[in-house]
Amino acid sequence: MTCSALLAMLIVLLVIGFCVTNEARAMRRSVDLHEPIKKSHTMRHRVKRGWIWTQFFIQEEEPAPQNIGQLKSDSDKGDMSIMYVLSGEGAGEVFHIDENTGKIITLRKLDREEKAFYVLRGQALDRRSNQPVEPESEFIIRVQDTNDQMPQFINEPYVSSIPEMCPVGTTVVQVTATDADDPSYGNNAKLIYSIQQGEPYFSVEPKTGIIVTSWPNMDREAQERYLVIVQVKDMMGLSGGYSTTTTVTISLSDVNDNGPTFQHNLFTFAVAESAPVGTTVGRIMAEDPDVGINARMNYSLEEVDGSDTFQIRTDPVTQEGVILLVKPLDYETKKRFVMAAEAFNDNVDTRFLSYNEFRDRTTLKIFVEDVDEPPVFTAGEYEWKIQENMAAGTTVGIVSARDSDAANNPVRYYIDKGSDMKREFKIDPDNGTIMIAKSLDREVSAWHNLTITAKEKKKNFLFSSALVFIKVLDVNDNAPQLSREYQPYICEGVQSGELVQVISAVDQDEPPGGHHFYFSMVPEKRINPNFTLRDNQDNTASILTRRSSFTRQDRTQYLLPVVITDSGSPALTSTSTLTVSVCSCHPAGHCPTGGVEAFALSMGLSVPTLVGLLVSLLMLTVLSVLTLAVWIHRRQRQKKEPGREKGAERWDFVSEKVLRYSETDTVACRTVPLRPHPRRRERRLRREEVTASIRMSLRHSYLIGPEDEVFQQFILDRLADADNDPCAPPFDCLHAYAFEGTGSSAGSLSSLGSCGSEPNSERPRDPGPKFMRLAPWIGGGEEQTTF
């Protein structure tokens, strides 16, 4: 142990002794103050008594047991008549008192950092009476600190950043450490900071832990990061104390203290003359050791001849200068380009460099490589005009192309077949003269778009194409026509001078001044007794009645020829004949456009004739449906009869076939069995319902038409019956029979003639092997129908 350590311990012991003496005096004074209280409990004569103790301080970390001190009453004669009792903080656990002598000892080691002092109470009792001989007294046992705690850094890890080139003394960061020892006792918690690693660039203030720079002009480009080790030590840094270290990471942030610099004075590139606009010719790079925004730069080009054929742009990722082609190249015109390239920073900081030091220049040479190029047309597009109907062989125009290479190879011309599918043009392969191969018609095609190809005769046979637009000019070669198909009509009893129809015309030609049409009657029939034509001078004409009292009994249609003349040179004419119909107009004054009458007019038939046709068609439909219903009804009745005769069996055999009847040939067609149905639904038609349906249909046949709602519903009902009938025969075995006429030896198959007799349900005795007559299926009616 050194002399300084011995001296320090001696000083500590002197201080402790001084403090103990003061505490003892204070205790005695406190005991004296309690004397009046003791007197109040006893009636004896007051006797001065007091506590006696020796020590109330203990060093932490001292091994147990350790004598702290002694409590003793001055009434204690040493005869074991006094019993001492200890209570308060740590009594019985940390501290123990000898009840006979009053000595206090420790039961375990004490830690000041855990608890710095204990408040205890002592009491002296008479063993016989168990009564206190002294009033209870409170005292404190203090745990004296020893340097047993190491200092610890807080808020680790320490990371900081400062700009490069900063001045000496710039604050970097402050490190902080704590010591759990008692800061008010000795130097156990007095900390001192020092640099273990990082000098001479950084230093630390010993008491505050503030790290500052101690080296001027630190350059990030030379060293970007520093690891500084800081040590903290207690006991004011004296030997024998505890210490610990921490690492501080210090980075230098970049400032723009460097300008861009080209590593070469000359950059050389080559590009083919056929390179398209936008091609990247090459890249150049000026180095800048700075980073981030301080390394951003732009480039510029300065061509010697000022042609501006190239352009340079900055790649935002790599900061390279990208050289682009912005104009087409021609080896035969210019073979080399010389230009100056300059790189300069976007952000300039004149604290470190002058303005001119933030830019640098270099030279670029770009050589154009020769490429065999296709022929070049004198024009990219050609447009010519030619009149229609010109004779074949007429020249339209001439295209021209030449080989721009030094070889100047001869060129041949072709028309692309896809642009002239009809072969209406031809071209001279040697001189490029385009001619008409067929007469052109503007009304068929007003424009022709040709693709002309020019191809080298030698070497690589390269070719190029040009577009030729040929407009066909109009010639008046189409006569005017009516603009649409007119269907004029007049009402019966119309008055003279009334308007019948306004007509207009169209013409496929397109005269420069627009169309103008003239309307007139046929010259030899200019005076028409029924109608007159008035030209409205606006490319329309009005047809007017010339007389009154038109009737359908006199005539239903009138033919009116009209002559139309255009304004072309020479003028063309055409004659169109209008059919004017006479109508029985409605009260509103217009001709019917629907219904039976309108349909008859459109077909050229009279109304009675059309009604007769519709009635005949209706009757055939009704007969077919009812015949099928009767046949199904009889089949169902035959299935229900239990016994059959031979005649009946033969009838069934014949009825299960489809027969074809002919007056000249009685041979039956090939029989086809009817379609069987395992679950045949019984369906019976009442005779009265069938008769009423027939009569109703015949009664209204003259009064209704195909558009009548009753007629349509009747057809739909009959159609639904046939579609939903599971017993119907196969569709390919159904035959429809029209009216046979008169004079047949077998008689008519129609049931219309049997309306006057009662139905006969009996089967024919012998229907014959080839033919059977239908049994009457409807009774006589009260009304007779006549066609």
CORCOR-V162398 format. One record per helix or strand of 3 or more residues. SS is the DSSP state (H for helix, E for strand). FROM is the first residue (numbers start at 0). LEN is the number of residues. Records with the same first field share a line. If there is no record, write none. Layout:
# CORCOR-V162398
SS: FROM-LEN  FROM-LEN
This chain:
# CORCOR-V162398
H: 2-39  234-3  291-4  354-4  416-3  522-3  594-9  606-34  645-10  686-13  708-16  730-3  751-3
E: 56-3  66-4  81-7  94-3  102-4  116-10  136-8  151-3  157-6  170-4  175-3  191-6  201-3  209-4  224-9  242-11  265-7  279-5  296-7  309-5  320-5  335-10  358-11  380-7  394-4  410-5  424-3  432-4  446-10  462-11  488-3  498-8  517-4  530-5  539-6  556-9  572-11
